[in-house]
Protein backbone atom coordinates (compact mmCIF):
# COMPACT_ATOMS: atom_id res chain seq x y z
CA UNK A 1 0.00 0.00 0.00
CA UNK A 2 1.24 3.51 -0.82
CA UNK A 3 2.21 5.94 1.90
CA UNK A 4 0.40 9.25 1.76
CA UNK A 5 3.53 11.03 0.48
CA UNK A 6 3.70 8.66 -2.54
CA UNK A 7 0.10 9.25 -3.59
CA UNK A 8 -0.89 11.53 -6.44
CA UNK A 9 -2.88 14.65 -5.57
CA UNK A 10 -6.06 12.96 -6.79
CA UNK A 11 -5.46 9.85 -4.68
CA UNK A 12 -4.69 11.94 -1.61
CA UNK A 13 -7.80 14.12 -2.09
CA UNK A 14 -9.89 10.97 -2.51
CA UNK A 15 -8.65 9.64 0.85
CA UNK A 16 -8.96 13.07 2.50
CA UNK A 17 -12.57 13.31 1.34
CA UNK A 18 -13.42 10.35 3.58
CA UNK A 19 -11.46 11.57 6.60
CA UNK A 20 -14.19 10.47 9.06
CA UNK A 21 -13.32 6.83 8.49
CA UNK A 22 -9.62 7.37 9.36
CA UNK A 23 -7.80 7.11 12.67
CA UNK A 24 -6.49 10.27 14.35
CA UNK A 25 -2.86 9.59 13.37
CA UNK A 26 -3.85 9.18 9.71
CA UNK A 27 -5.85 12.43 9.81
CA UNK A 28 -2.82 14.31 11.14
CA UNK A 29 -0.51 12.86 8.48
CA UNK A 30 -3.01 13.62 5.70
CA UNK A 31 -3.51 17.18 6.95
CA UNK A 32 0.27 17.69 6.90
CA UNK A 33 0.56 16.25 3.39
CA UNK A 34 -2.31 18.41 2.13
CA UNK A 35 -0.66 21.48 3.65
CA UNK A 36 2.72 20.56 2.10
CA UNK A 37 1.07 20.29 -1.32
CA UNK A 38 -0.95 23.48 -0.74
CA UNK A 39 -4.26 21.65 -1.23
CA UNK A 40 -7.19 23.24 0.57
CA UNK A 41 -10.54 21.89 1.73
CA UNK A 42 -12.17 23.66 -1.25
CA UNK A 43 -9.78 21.77 -3.59
CA UNK A 44 -10.94 18.49 -2.03
CA UNK A 45 -14.62 19.47 -2.34
CA UNK A 46 -14.14 20.51 -5.99
CA UNK A 47 -12.30 17.26 -6.75
CA UNK A 48 -15.08 15.17 -5.16
CA UNK A 49 -17.72 17.06 -7.15
CA UNK A 50 -15.77 16.49 -10.37
CA UNK A 51 -15.49 12.77 -9.64
CA UNK A 52 -19.21 12.55 -8.88
CA UNK A 53 -20.08 14.39 -12.11
CA UNK A 54 -17.78 12.11 -14.06
CA UNK A 55 -19.44 9.01 -12.60
CA UNK A 56 -22.89 10.32 -13.52
CA UNK A 57 -22.17 11.39 -17.09
CA UNK A 58 -18.86 10.05 -18.44
CA UNK A 59 -19.86 10.77 -22.04
CA UNK A 60 -19.96 14.49 -21.30
CA UNK A 61 -16.36 14.40 -20.16
CA UNK A 62 -15.17 12.60 -23.28
CA UNK A 63 -13.68 9.75 -21.34
CA UNK A 64 -12.30 6.75 -23.14
CA UNK A 65 -13.20 3.40 -21.71
CA UNK A 66 -11.02 0.36 -21.96
CA UNK A 67 -12.15 -1.84 -24.82
CA UNK A 68 -14.22 -4.85 -23.89
CA UNK A 69 -13.78 -8.14 -25.64
CA UNK A 70 -16.49 -7.16 -28.13
CA UNK A 71 -14.70 -3.87 -28.90
CA UNK A 72 -11.28 -5.37 -29.63
CA UNK A 73 -10.35 -4.95 -33.28
CA UNK A 74 -10.51 -8.19 -35.19
CA UNK A 75 -7.40 -9.63 -36.80
CA UNK A 76 -9.23 -12.56 -38.44
CA UNK A 77 -9.23 -11.03 -41.93
CA UNK A 78 -5.51 -10.34 -41.65
CA UNK A 79 -4.89 -13.95 -40.64
CA UNK A 80 -6.78 -15.11 -43.74
CA UNK A 81 -4.63 -12.74 -45.82
CA UNK A 82 -1.49 -14.17 -44.21
CA UNK A 83 -2.48 -17.73 -45.07
CA UNK A 84 -3.30 -16.72 -48.66
CA UNK A 85 0.18 -15.21 -49.00
CA UNK A 86 1.77 -18.35 -47.52
CA UNK A 87 -0.21 -20.62 -49.86
CA UNK A 88 0.68 -18.52 -52.91
CA UNK A 89 4.31 -18.45 -51.83
CA UNK A 90 4.44 -22.23 -51.39
CA UNK A 91 2.88 -22.80 -54.82
CA UNK A 92 5.36 -20.45 -56.50
CA UNK A 93 8.41 -21.84 -54.69
CA UNK A 94 7.36 -25.42 -55.48
CA UNK A 95 6.80 -24.48 -59.14
CA UNK A 96 10.26 -22.88 -59.24
CA UNK A 97 11.82 -26.00 -57.70
CA UNK A 98 9.95 -28.25 -60.15
CA UNK A 99 11.14 -26.08 -63.06
CA UNK A 100 14.69 -26.26 -61.72
CA UNK A 101 14.68 -30.05 -61.48
CA UNK A 102 12.88 -30.79 -64.76
CA UNK A 103 13.38 -29.65 -68.31
CA UNK A 104 9.87 -28.14 -68.46
CA UNK A 105 8.89 -24.71 -67.16
CA UNK A 106 5.93 -25.41 -64.87
CA UNK A 107 5.71 -21.95 -63.31
CA UNK A 108 2.30 -20.27 -63.55
CA UNK A 109 1.46 -17.73 -66.23
CA UNK A 110 2.76 -14.23 -65.61
CA UNK A 111 -0.70 -12.71 -65.98
CA UNK A 112 -4.28 -13.87 -65.91
CA UNK A 113 -4.60 -13.15 -69.63
CA UNK A 114 -1.31 -14.78 -70.71
CA UNK A 115 -0.22 -18.35 -71.27
CA UNK A 116 3.51 -17.59 -71.10
CA UNK A 117 5.08 -18.94 -67.86
CA UNK A 118 6.59 -16.40 -65.49
CA UNK A 119 9.93 -18.19 -65.33
CA UNK A 120 12.15 -19.69 -62.67
CA UNK A 121 13.70 -16.50 -61.23
CA UNK A 122 10.43 -14.56 -61.07
CA UNK A 123 8.57 -17.48 -59.49
CA UNK A 124 11.29 -18.07 -56.91
CA UNK A 125 11.56 -14.35 -56.01
CA UNK A 126 7.81 -13.77 -55.83
CA UNK A 127 7.28 -17.03 -53.94
CA UNK A 128 9.86 -16.13 -51.30
CA UNK A 129 8.44 -12.61 -51.01
CA UNK A 130 4.92 -14.00 -50.57
CA UNK A 131 6.17 -16.50 -47.96
CA UNK A 132 7.97 -13.78 -46.00
CA UNK A 133 4.93 -11.51 -46.19
CA UNK A 134 2.52 -14.24 -45.11
CA UNK A 135 4.68 -15.31 -42.19
CA UNK A 136 5.10 -11.70 -41.04
CA UNK A 137 1.33 -11.18 -41.19
CA UNK A 138 0.64 -14.41 -39.29
CA UNK A 139 3.25 -13.56 -36.64
CA UNK A 140 1.89 -9.99 -36.36
CA UNK A 141 5.22 -8.34 -37.12
CA UNK A 142 5.32 -4.62 -37.95
CA UNK A 143 7.37 -5.35 -41.08
CA UNK A 144 4.29 -7.08 -42.51
CA UNK A 145 2.84 -3.69 -43.51
CA UNK A 146 6.00 -2.83 -45.47
CA UNK A 147 6.05 -6.26 -47.10
CA UNK A 148 2.39 -5.99 -48.17
CA UNK A 149 3.16 -2.58 -49.70
CA UNK A 150 6.27 -4.03 -51.37
CA UNK A 151 4.12 -6.73 -52.99
CA UNK A 152 1.68 -4.03 -54.12
CA UNK A 153 4.37 -1.74 -55.58
CA UNK A 154 6.12 -4.61 -57.36
CA UNK A 155 2.73 -5.67 -58.72
CA UNK A 156 2.23 -2.16 -60.12
CA UNK A 157 5.66 -2.28 -61.76
CA UNK A 158 4.76 -5.65 -63.27
CA UNK A 159 1.46 -4.31 -64.62
CA UNK A 160 3.24 -1.40 -66.30
CA UNK A 161 6.11 -3.50 -67.71
CA UNK A 162 3.81 -6.22 -69.12
CA UNK A 163 1.54 -3.65 -70.72
CA UNK A 164 -1.65 -2.17 -69.40
CA UNK A 165 -3.98 -5.14 -69.52
CA UNK A 166 -7.43 -4.37 -68.00
CA UNK A 167 -7.65 -7.61 -65.99
CA UNK A 168 -4.15 -7.07 -64.56
CA UNK A 169 -5.06 -3.51 -63.63
CA UNK A 170 -8.27 -4.67 -61.94
CA UNK A 171 -6.41 -7.31 -59.93
CA UNK A 172 -3.78 -4.77 -58.94
CA UNK A 173 -6.48 -2.33 -57.77
CA UNK A 174 -7.88 -5.11 -55.54
CA UNK A 175 -4.35 -5.68 -54.22
CA UNK A 176 -4.03 -1.94 -53.54
CA UNK A 177 -7.28 -2.00 -51.57
CA UNK A 178 -6.04 -4.96 -49.54
CA UNK A 179 -2.77 -3.14 -48.79
CA UNK A 180 -4.64 -0.01 -47.66
CA UNK A 181 -6.93 -2.12 -45.47
CA UNK A 182 -4.01 -4.04 -43.96
CA UNK A 183 -2.22 -0.78 -43.16
CA UNK A 184 -5.05 -0.05 -40.71
CA UNK A 185 -4.03 -3.18 -38.79
CA UNK A 186 -0.61 -1.71 -37.93
CA UNK A 187 -1.56 -0.91 -34.30
CA UNK A 188 -2.23 -4.63 -33.74
CA UNK A 189 1.29 -5.58 -34.85
CA UNK A 190 4.36 -5.81 -32.69
Rosetta blueprint (number, residue, H / E / L):
1 X L
2 X L
3 X L
4 X H
5 X H
6 X H
7 X L
8 X L
9 X H
10 X H
11 X H
12 X H
13 X H
14 X H
15 X H
16 X H
17 X L
18 X L
19 X H
20 X H
21 X H
22 X L
23 X L
24 X H
25 X H
26 X H
27 X H
28 X H
29 X H
30 X H
31 X H
32 X H
33 X H
34 X H
35 X H
36 X H
37 X L
38 X L
39 X L
40 X L
41 X H
42 X H
43 X H
44 X H
45 X H
46 X H
47 X H
48 X H
49 X H
50 X H
51 X H
52 X H
53 X H
54 X H
55 X H
56 X H
57 X L
58 X H
59 X H
60 X H
61 X H
62 X L
63 X L
64 X L
65 X L
66 X L
67 X L
68 X L
69 X L
70 X L
71 X L
72 X L
73 X L
74 X L
75 X L
76 X H
77 X H
78 X H
79 X H
80 X H
81 X H
82 X H
83 X H
84 X H
85 X H
86 X H
87 X H
88 X H
89 X H
90 X H
91 X H
92 X H
93 X H
94 X H
95 X H
96 X H
97 X H
98 X H
99 X H
100 X H
101 X H
102 X L
103 X L
104 X L
105 X L
106 X L
107 X L
108 X L
109 X E
110 X L
111 X L
112 X L
113 X L
114 X L
115 X L
116 X L
117 X E
118 X L
119 X L
120 X H
121 X H
122 X H
123 X H
124 X H
125 X H
126 X H
127 X H
128 X H
129 X H
130 X H
131 X H
132 X H
133 X H
134 X H
135 X H
136 X H
137 X H
138 X H
139 X L
140 X L
141 X L
142 X L
143 X H
144 X H
145 X H
146 X H
147 X H
148 X H
149 X H
150 X H
151 X H
152 X H
153 X H
154 X H
155 X H
156 X H
157 X H
158 X H
159 X H
160 X H
161 X H
162 X H
163 X L
164 X L
165 X L
166 X H
167 X H
168 X H
169 X H
170 X H
171 X H
172 X H
173 X H
174 X H
175 X H
176 X H
177 X H
178 X H
179 X H
180 X H
181 X H
182 X H
183 X H
184 X L
185 X L
186 X H
187 X H
188 X H
189 X L
190 X L
